[in-house]
Amino acid sequence: MKTGMKRATPTPKPCQRNKRAIGARTTIMQRARVISRLLTRTSQLASSQQIHSTPRALSIPLIIDNDGRTERVYDIYSRLLKDRIICLMTPVDDHVASALIAQLLFLQSDSSKSPIHMYINTPGGSVTAGLAIYDTMQYITAPVATWCIGQASSMGSLLLAAGEPGMRAALPNARIMVHQPSGGAQGTASDILIRADEIRGTRTRLNEIYSKHTGQTVEKIAETLDRDYFMSAWEARDFGLIDRVETHAGSMPEPK
């Protein structure tokens, strides 16, 4: 009669143990590198000026994008840029204009035909900075779809209207405000007169731009912009600042 015996567990060969250990170490090292990049990116956002900077810079979400081979850490705005989406969510100044212009030029170099989607929620700001963004939008050949969420006031309304015809939209509760440029002057009487002439010239030019993109006459634009003029999304559509009011997520029509 045979006595039952336990089968001995084969001892892993040294090379197998080494492979397992190396594989485990590789996974740990990959994760460590991702965490390191995440912490580095967080530090950069906290210590440097950003286009969407706020007193709570760390509130900008960071995401990990995994394509199956590598993992990359993005702040949310950089990830949106990868999908040709840019955001104007602050007052317009030279710093914001520089960042937006750089993004527009980069996306143009990436593809001169694929649409760029610009989301706007701004109270306006510097006329010269806004016109720099406007000129870049007109200069590139990639169509720029503009979307108003929240508000598009002052220069924000001009940038909203400057989108590709048929690709300008606002959400239902968005507010759009147009008005004439304003500014102050100090110094000698001659300096003040020079500044006043400059503001009048800027007003004339802005009236012409609004007229071009809305289809309204220059006289009608001048009358409307004489004081702050607020519009709902539907009123802005009727005025010609946008083409449609989006109530649900949908695909913007491609340019003709």
C-alpha positions in Angstrom: 0.0 0.0 0.0 1.4 3.4 -1.1 1.7 6.1 1.5 0.2 9.5 0.3 2.8 12.1 -0.2 2.5 15.8 -0.8 3.9 17.0 -4.1 6.8 19.3 -3.5 6.2 22.8 -4.8 8.8 23.5 -7.5 11.3 26.1 -6.4 11.3 29.0 -8.9 14.5 29.2 -10.8 16.7 32.3 -10.0 16.0 33.8 -13.4 12.2 33.6 -12.9 12.5 35.2 -9.5 14.6 38.0 -11.0 12.1 38.6 -13.8 9.2 38.9 -11.3 11.2 41.2 -9.1 12.2 43.4 -12.1 8.6 43.5 -13.3 7.3 44.6 -9.9 10.1 47.2 -9.6 9.3 48.5 -13.1 5.6 49.0 -12.3 6.5 50.8 -9.1 9.0 53.0 -10.8 6.4 53.9 -13.5 3.9 54.9 -10.9 6.6 56.8 -9.0 7.4 58.8 -12.2 3.8 59.7 -12.8 3.4 60.8 -9.2 6.6 62.8 -9.4 5.4 64.5 -12.6 2.0 65.2 -10.9 3.7 66.9 -8.0 6.0 68.9 -10.2 3.1 70.1 -12.3 1.2 71.1 -9.2 4.2 73.0 -7.9 4.5 74.8 -11.3 0.9 75.8 -11.3 1.1 77.2 -7.8 4.3 79.1 -8.3 3.9 80.6 -11.8 1.3 82.9 -13.4 -1.2 81.0 -15.5 -3.8 82.2 -18.0 -6.5 80.9 -15.7 -4.7 81.8 -12.4 -6.8 82.5 -9.3 -5.9 82.8 -5.6 -6.5 79.1 -5.5 -4.2 78.0 -8.3 -4.2 74.5 -6.9 -7.9 74.2 -7.7 -7.0 73.7 -11.4 -7.7 70.0 -12.0 -4.8 67.8 -13.0 -5.6 64.6 -15.0 -3.6 61.5 -16.0 -3.9 60.6 -19.7 -3.1 57.0 -20.4 -2.8 55.9 -24.1 -2.0 52.3 -23.3 1.8 52.8 -23.5 2.6 55.9 -21.4 0.9 58.0 -18.8 1.1 61.8 -19.0 0.0 64.4 -16.5 -1.9 67.5 -17.9 -3.7 70.4 -16.3 -7.2 70.4 -17.6 -6.7 73.4 -20.0 -3.7 71.7 -21.6 -5.7 68.6 -22.1 -8.5 70.6 -23.7 -6.0 72.2 -26.0 -5.1 68.7 -27.2 -8.7 68.5 -28.5 -8.5 72.0 -30.1 -10.5 73.7 -27.3 -9.3 77.0 -25.9 -10.9 79.0 -23.1 -11.1 82.8 -22.5 -12.3 82.8 -18.9 -10.7 86.0 -17.5 -10.6 89.7 -18.2 -8.7 90.4 -21.4 -5.2 91.8 -20.9 -1.9 91.6 -22.7 -0.9 88.4 -20.8 -4.1 86.6 -21.6 -3.9 87.8 -25.2 -0.3 86.5 -25.6 -1.4 83.0 -24.3 -4.5 82.8 -26.5 -2.6 84.0 -29.6 0.1 81.4 -29.0 -2.6 78.7 -28.7 -4.3 79.8 -31.9 -1.0 79.8 -33.9 -0.1 76.4 -32.5 -3.4 74.9 -33.5 -3.1 76.5 -36.9 0.3 74.9 -37.4 -1.1 71.6 -36.3 -4.1 71.7 -38.7 -5.1 74.6 -40.9 -8.5 73.1 -41.6 -9.8 71.5 -38.4 -12.1 73.7 -36.3 -10.9 75.4 -33.1 -13.4 75.9 -30.4 -13.1 79.0 -28.2 -15.2 79.2 -25.1 -15.8 82.7 -23.8 -16.8 83.9 -20.3 -15.2 87.3 -19.9 -16.2 90.8 -18.8 -13.9 92.3 -21.5 -10.8 94.4 -20.9 -8.1 95.9 -22.9 -9.1 97.0 -26.4 -5.6 96.6 -27.9 -5.2 93.1 -26.4 -8.7 92.1 -27.6 -7.9 93.4 -31.1 -4.7 91.4 -31.1 -6.7 88.2 -30.5 -9.3 89.3 -33.1 -6.6 89.9 -35.8 -5.1 86.4 -35.1 -8.5 84.8 -35.4 -8.9 86.5 -38.8 -5.4 85.7 -39.9 -5.4 81.9 -39.4 -7.2 79.7 -41.9 -8.5 77.2 -39.3 -12.2 78.0 -38.6 -12.8 79.3 -35.0 -16.1 78.3 -33.5 -17.0 80.7 -30.6 -19.2 79.8 -27.6 -20.5 82.2 -25.0 -21.0 80.7 -21.5 -21.8 83.1 -18.7 -21.0 86.4 -20.3 -19.3 88.0 -23.3 -19.1 91.7 -22.5 -17.2 94.5 -24.1 -14.3 93.0 -26.1 -15.6 89.6 -25.3 -18.7 90.3 -27.4 -16.5 91.4 -30.3 -14.5 88.1 -30.1 -17.7 86.1 -29.9 -19.0 87.8 -33.1 -15.7 87.3 -34.9 -16.1 83.5 -35.0 -16.6 81.6 -38.2 -20.0 82.4 -39.7 -22.5 79.6 -38.8 -20.3 78.5 -35.9 -21.1 81.2 -33.3 -23.2 80.1 -30.4 -24.3 81.0 -26.9 -25.9 78.9 -24.1 -29.4 79.9 -23.0 -28.5 81.9 -19.9 -25.5 83.7 -21.4 -25.5 87.5 -21.4 -23.9 89.6 -24.1 -23.0 93.3 -23.6 -21.8 95.8 -26.1 -20.6 99.4 -25.6 -18.3 102.0 -27.0 -14.6 102.0 -25.8 -13.8 104.1 -22.8 -10.6 105.4 -21.3 -9.0 108.2 -19.2 -6.4 110.8 -20.0 -4.1 113.1 -18.0 -1.4 115.6 -18.7 -1.5 118.7 -20.8 -4.5 119.9 -22.8 -2.8 118.8 -26.0 -2.1 115.3 -24.5 -5.8 115.0 -23.5 -7.0 116.0 -27.0 -4.6 113.5 -28.6 -6.0 110.8 -26.4 -9.6 111.8 -27.2 -8.9 111.6 -30.9 -7.4 108.1 -30.4 -10.5 106.9 -28.5 -12.8 108.3 -31.3 -10.7 106.5 -33.9 -10.9 103.3 -31.9 -14.7 103.7 -31.6 -15.0 104.1 -35.4 -12.9 101.0 -36.0 -14.9 98.9 -33.5 -18.2 100.0 -35.1 -16.9 98.9 -38.5 -15.9 95.5 -37.1 -19.2 94.9 -35.4 -21.0 96.0 -38.6 -18.9 93.5 -40.6 -19.8 90.5 -38.4 -23.4 91.3 -37.6 -24.7 92.6 -40.8 -26.0 95.8 -39.1 -25.3 99.2 -40.5 -22.5 101.3 -39.0 -25.1 103.8 -37.9 -27.1 101.2 -36.1 -24.0 99.8 -34.4 -23.0 103.3 -33.3 -26.5 103.9 -31.8 -26.5 100.6 -30.0 -23.0 100.9 -28.6 -23.5 104.5 -27.3 -24.2 103.1 -23.8 -24.0 99.7 -22.2 -26.4 97.5 -24.1 -27.2 94.0 -22.6 -28.7 91.2 -24.6 -30.0 87.7 -23.9 -28.7 84.9 -26.1 -31.8 85.1 -28.3 -31.5 88.9 -28.6 -27.8 88.5 -29.5 -28.8 86.0 -32.2 -31.4 88.4 -33.7 -28.8 91.2 -33.6 -26.3 89.1 -35.5 -23.7 88.6 -32.9 -24.2 84.8 -32.9 -25.9 82.3 -35.2 -27.6 80.0 -32.7 -28.5 79.3 -29.1 -27.4 75.9 -27.9 -29.7 74.3 -25.3 -28.1 70.9 -25.4 -24.7 69.5 -26.2 -24.5 68.9 -29.9 -22.1 69.1 -32.8 -21.4 72.5 -34.2 -21.9 72.4 -38.0 -18.7 72.4 -40.1 -17.9 75.6 -42.0 -19.1 75.6 -45.6 
